[in-house]
Amino acid sequence: MISAPLIAFGWLLIGLAQDKFMLFSGRFVVSAFALLWTSSVGAYISETVHPNLRGSLVVMSPTTLAFGYLMVWGLPCFLSWRIIALISIAPCLILTVAMVLLPETPYWLIEYNQFEKAKKSLRFFRGSHYDINPEFNEIHQRHLSKDKNQSCSWMLQRLFSKAFLKPFMCSGVIYMIFTVSGFDIIIIYMVTILEETGSSIDPNIGTMIVGFVRAFLSCLGPFVIKIVPPKYLFTISQSISASSMVVLGVFAYWNTYYTVEIEYAWIPLAAIVSTIATRAIGTLPVMHYLLTEAYPTEIRTQAISLTEAMFMASSTVNFQLFYPYMKNTLGFHGACCIYAILAFMCALWGAATIPDNRGKSLVKVEEFYENKTNKSNKMNI
């Protein structure tokens, strides 16, 4: 609620910018405050939605992200960037009003001993005819079993404990490997990539095609993740994406030394569409699903923030150092091969670490990781 109006102010600065200072200031405000609240979105959804629906609703974030990309790729064909910036104010204001009407999550309220408000929150999200007592008692009992000394030193100790490190070895590592496996490079440099791979499709039309495909398929993500186990969904999607990177590398190499024949010139766009599609329907939903529910309740928001900070840091390294260096030394085709190897590594890591927590309460998910830790300690003893 604090961040959204400030993001709207940043868009206003961009829309009314008269010089570079206003333009960059608006961009800085939008980026800073958007990143500030992103860690709370998944936590809020996971702590309010019923376990049977949590997996489907948590992955709505990639869906809305896909429609956001579609908007900024499609509207420039009809409107100026100033008008688009002003239009972007509307979602921020709608979000602010919506959050005013919603209560705080029952998990957060119980953590801070506001039990009556927690019951009201559960009734709000479950309905007046739903028996909230079993779920409330489960959360409450879990709360009573925890250390009540939640000082800064305790928080740091908790962040370096196995209760954090165990889920981080799954979710956090996947996020960082995923960042350096080429997906963001395709998104940012799509027009250039289509040109370098000899595509016969107008690059500007290609971005719109990709945007529509991503938006459409991302709508299927919440349904697919209910049917297909997350481990298999992630591994298959990431493997297809890695194979598509290999195809892009082959065509980039061929276009560098030869000429791509017209009957094959549609394949680079198809490879990009395949990469975007599999990640929209499989990879990104599973990543959001893991990120928002794996960490302990009392440090969930902090753990998500830390994971996303590492994600952003590795993304910056990829954009500013890794990709330029590889492209200059190995060419774009060489960079594609490296990204393909990393994407396959990400698929293998997911196959080895991703659990299936569908239908489990957050308390049960937390106990799952702590039980693994306890078993490991017993074996070491």
C-alpha positions in Angstrom: 0.0 0.0 0.0 3.0 2.3 0.5 4.8 1.3 -2.6 2.0 1.3 -5.2 1.2 5.1 -5.0 5.0 5.8 -5.2 5.2 3.6 -8.3 2.3 5.6 -9.8 4.2 8.8 -9.0 7.2 7.4 -10.9 5.1 6.7 -13.9 3.8 10.2 -13.7 7.3 11.6 -13.8 8.1 9.5 -16.8 4.9 10.5 -18.6 5.5 14.2 -18.0 9.3 14.1 -18.3 10.8 17.2 -19.9 14.5 16.2 -19.6 16.7 13.2 -18.8 16.7 13.9 -15.1 12.9 13.6 -14.9 12.9 10.5 -17.1 15.6 8.6 -15.2 14.2 9.7 -11.8 10.8 8.3 -12.8 12.5 5.1 -13.9 14.4 4.8 -10.7 11.3 5.4 -8.5 9.2 2.8 -10.5 12.0 0.1 -10.3 12.9 0.7 -6.7 9.4 0.6 -5.3 8.3 -2.2 -7.6 11.1 -4.4 -6.3 10.4 -3.3 -2.8 6.9 -4.9 -2.7 7.4 -7.9 -5.0 8.5 -10.1 -2.1 5.3 -9.5 -0.2 3.0 -10.5 -3.1 3.7 -14.2 -3.1 3.8 -14.3 0.7 0.4 -12.7 0.9 -1.2 -15.1 -1.6 0.4 -18.2 -0.1 -0.7 -17.2 3.5 -4.3 -16.4 2.6 -5.3 -19.0 -0.1 -6.6 -22.4 0.9 -4.0 -25.2 0.4 -6.0 -26.8 -2.4 -5.9 -23.6 -4.4 -2.6 -22.1 -3.3 -0.5 -23.6 -6.1 -2.9 -22.3 -8.8 -3.2 -18.8 -7.4 0.5 -18.3 -6.5 1.4 -18.8 -10.1 -0.9 -16.0 -11.2 2.1 -13.6 -10.8 3.8 -14.9 -14.0 0.4 -14.6 -15.8 0.0 -11.0 -14.9 3.7 -10.4 -15.8 3.1 -11.9 -19.2 0.2 -9.5 -19.8 2.4 -6.7 -18.7 5.0 -7.6 -21.3 2.2 -7.9 -23.9 1.0 -4.4 -23.0 4.4 -2.7 -23.4 5.2 -4.6 -26.6 1.8 -4.0 -28.2 0.7 -0.5 -27.2 3.7 1.3 -28.8 2.2 0.3 -32.2 -0.8 2.6 -31.4 0.3 5.0 -28.6 3.3 7.1 -27.6 5.5 6.1 -24.7 4.2 9.0 -22.7 0.6 7.9 -22.9 1.7 4.3 -22.0 3.5 5.6 -18.9 0.3 7.5 -17.8 -1.8 4.4 -18.5 0.5 2.4 -16.2 -0.6 4.6 -13.3 -4.1 2.9 -13.3 -3.0 -0.6 -12.1 -1.1 1.0 -9.2 -4.1 2.9 -8.0 -6.4 -0.1 -8.4 -3.9 -2.2 -6.4 -3.9 0.4 -3.6 -7.7 0.5 -3.3 -7.9 -3.3 -3.4 -5.4 -3.7 -0.6 -7.3 -1.2 1.6 -10.3 -3.6 1.4 -8.2 -6.7 2.3 -7.1 -7.9 5.8 -3.6 -8.8 6.8 -2.8 -12.5 6.5 -3.8 -14.9 9.4 -0.2 -16.2 9.6 1.2 -12.7 10.1 -1.4 -11.8 12.6 -0.8 -14.9 14.7 3.0 -14.3 14.6 2.3 -11.0 16.3 -0.3 -12.4 18.7 -3.3 -10.8 17.2 -5.5 -13.9 17.4 -9.0 -12.4 17.0 -7.9 -10.5 13.9 -6.4 -13.7 12.6 -9.7 -15.5 13.0 -11.5 -12.6 11.2 -9.0 -12.8 8.4 -9.5 -16.6 8.0 -13.3 -16.1 8.0 -12.9 -13.4 5.3 -10.8 -15.7 3.0 -12.6 -19.0 3.7 -16.2 -17.8 3.9 -18.7 -17.5 6.8 -19.8 -21.1 6.6 -16.3 -22.6 6.6 -15.0 -24.2 9.8 -11.8 -22.2 10.4 -10.9 -23.8 13.7 -8.7 -26.7 12.5 -6.6 -24.4 10.3 -6.4 -21.7 13.0 -5.4 -24.2 15.6 -2.7 -25.7 13.3 -1.2 -22.3 12.7 -1.5 -21.3 16.4 0.1 -24.5 17.6 3.0 -24.0 15.2 3.3 -20.5 16.5 3.5 -21.6 20.1 6.3 -24.1 19.3 8.5 -21.4 18.0 11.1 -19.2 19.7 9.4 -16.0 20.7 12.7 -14.0 20.8 12.5 -12.6 17.2 15.3 -10.0 17.5 17.6 -8.9 14.7 20.2 -11.4 15.9 17.6 -14.2 16.0 16.5 -13.3 12.5 20.1 -13.4 11.2 20.6 -16.7 13.0 17.4 -18.1 11.4 18.4 -17.0 8.0 21.7 -18.9 8.3 20.0 -22.0 9.8 19.1 -25.2 7.9 15.4 -24.2 8.0 16.3 -21.5 5.5 19.3 -23.1 3.7 17.4 -26.4 2.9 14.6 -24.7 0.9 17.1 -22.2 -0.5 19.2 -25.0 -2.0 16.1 -25.8 -4.0 14.4 -22.5 -4.8 17.3 -20.0 -4.4 19.8 -22.0 -6.5 17.2 -22.6 -9.2 16.5 -18.9 -9.4 20.1 -18.0 -9.8 20.9 -20.7 -12.4 17.7 -19.8 -14.3 18.8 -16.1 -14.4 22.1 -17.0 -16.2 20.5 -19.5 -18.6 19.6 -16.9 -21.3 15.8 -16.2 -20.8 16.2 -12.5 -19.9 18.6 -12.1 -22.8 16.0 -13.3 -25.2 13.3 -11.0 -23.7 15.5 -7.9 -23.8 17.4 -8.5 -27.1 14.6 -10.2 -29.0 14.6 -7.9 -32.0 18.4 -8.2 -32.3 18.3 -11.9 -31.9 15.7 -12.3 -34.7 18.0 -10.3 -37.0 21.2 -12.2 -36.1 19.6 -15.6 -36.6 18.3 -14.8 -40.1 14.6 -14.8 -39.2 12.3 -13.8 -42.1 9.7 -12.3 -39.6 9.7 -8.6 -39.0 11.3 -8.3 -35.6 8.6 -5.9 -34.3 5.8 -8.3 -35.4 7.8 -11.1 -33.9 7.8 -9.5 -30.4 4.0 -9.1 -30.6 3.6 -12.8 -31.6 5.8 -13.8 -28.7 3.8 -11.6 -26.3 0.5 -13.0 -27.4 1.7 -16.6 -27.1 3.2 -16.0 -23.7 0.1 -14.2 -22.3 -2.2 -17.0 -23.6 -0.1 -19.9 -22.4 0.6 -18.3 -19.0 -3.1 -18.4 -18.4 -2.9 -22.2 -18.5 -0.1 -22.3 -15.9 -2.5 -22.4 -12.9 -4.3 -25.3 -14.3 -1.3 -27.3 -15.5 0.5 -27.1 -12.2 -2.5 -28.7 -10.5 -2.3 -31.6 -12.8 1.4 -32.2 -13.5 3.8 -32.7 -10.5 6.1 -29.6 -10.2 9.3 -31.5 -10.6 8.3 -33.1 -13.9 6.7 -29.9 -15.2 9.9 -27.9 -14.4 12.3 -30.4 -15.8 10.4 -30.9 -19.1 9.9 -27.2 -19.6 13.5 -26.3 -18.9 14.8 -29.1 -21.1 12.7 -27.9 -24.0 13.9 -24.3 -23.4 17.5 -25.5 -23.4 17.0 -27.3 -26.7 15.5 -24.1 -28.2 18.7 -22.2 -27.1 20.7 -24.8 -29.1 18.5 -24.2 -32.2 19.1 -20.4 -31.8 22.8 -21.0 -31.6 22.9 -23.2 -34.7 21.0 -20.6 -36.7 23.1 -17.7 -35.4 26.2 -19.6 -36.5 24.8 -20.5 -39.8 23.7 -16.9 -40.5 27.1 -15.6 -39.6 29.0 -17.6 -42.2 26.3 -18.5 -44.7 22.8 -17.4 -45.6 19.7 -18.9 -44.0 17.4 -20.2 -46.7 13.9 -18.6 -46.7 12.1 -21.9 -46.1 14.0 -22.3 -42.8 13.9 -18.7 -41.7 10.8 -19.2 -39.6 12.6 -21.6 -37.2 14.4 -18.9 -35.1 11.1 -17.3 -34.2 9.6 -20.7 -33.5 12.5 -21.5 -31.1 12.0 -18.2 -29.3 8.3 -18.9 -29.0 9.1 -22.4 -27.7 11.4 -20.9 -25.1 8.9 -18.3 -24.0 5.9 -20.7 -24.1 7.5 -23.5 -22.0 8.8 -21.0 -19.4 5.4 -19.3 -19.2 3.4 -22.6 -18.8 6.0 -24.5 -16.7 9.2 -23.0 -15.5 8.1 -19.7 -14.1 4.9 -21.0 -12.4 7.0 -23.7 -10.6 9.6 -21.2 -9.5 7.0 -18.8 -8.0 5.3 -21.8 -6.4 8.5 -22.8 -4.7 9.6 -19.3 -3.7 6.4 -18.4 -1.9 5.8 -21.5 0.2 9.1 -23.2 1.0 10.5 -20.8 3.6 9.6 -20.8 7.3 6.6 -18.5 8.2 8.4 -16.1 10.5 11.1 -15.3 8.0 9.2 -15.9 4.8 9.1 -12.3 3.5 12.8 -11.7 4.4 13.8 -15.0 2.8 11.9 -14.2 -0.4 13.5 -10.8 -0.4 16.9 -12.3 0.0 16.3 -14.8 -2.8 15.0 -12.1 -5.1 18.0 -9.8 -4.3 20.4 -12.6 -5.3 18.3 -13.2 -8.4 18.6 -9.5 -9.3 22.3 -9.5 -8.6 23.0 -12.5 -10.8 20.8 -10.9 -13.5 22.9 -7.7 -13.4 26.1 -9.8 -13.7 24.6 -11.6 -16.6 23.5 -8.4 -18.4 26.6 -6.3 -17.7 29.4 -8.8 -17.7 28.6 -12.4 -18.6 26.6 -11.9 -21.9 28.7 -9.0 -23.4 31.9 -11.0 -22.6 30.6 -14.3 -24.2 29.2 -12.5 -27.2 32.5 -10.6 -27.9 34.7 -13.7 -27.4 32.4 -16.6 -28.6 29.9 -14.8 -30.7 26.1 -15.0 -30.2 26.1 -18.7 -31.2 28.7 -19.5 -28.6 26.7 -17.6 -25.9 23.6 -19.7 -26.9 25.6 -22.9 -26.3 26.7 -21.8 -22.9 23.2 -20.7 -22.0 21.8 -24.1 -23.2 24.3 -26.0 -20.9 23.2 -23.8 -18.0 19.5 -24.4 -18.8 20.1 -28.2 -18.8 21.9 -27.9 -15.5 18.9 -26.0 -14.1 16.6 -28.8 -15.3 18.8 -31.4 -13.6 19.0 -29.4 -10.3 15.2 -29.1 -10.4 14.7 -32.8 -11.0 16.9 -33.5 -8.0 15.5 -31.0 -5.5 11.9 -29.9 -6.2 9.3 -31.5 -3.8 5.6 -31.8 -4.4 3.8 -29.7 -1.8 0.4 -29.4 -3.6 -2.5 -29.6 -1.2 -0.3 -29.2 1.9 -0.8 -26.4 4.4 2.2 -24.0 4.9 2.6 -25.5 8.3 3.0 -29.0 6.8 5.4 -27.7 4.2 7.6 -26.1 6.9 7.5 -29.3 8.9 8.6 -31.2 5.8 11.8 -29.2 5.5 12.5 -29.3 9.2 11.9 -33.0 9.4 14.4 -33.5 6.6 16.8 -31.4 8.6 16.2 -33.4 11.8 16.6 -36.7 10.0 19.9 -35.5 8.5 21.2 -34.4 11.9 20.2 -37.8 13.4 22.0 -39.6 10.6 25.1 -37.5 11.2 25.0 -38.3 14.9 
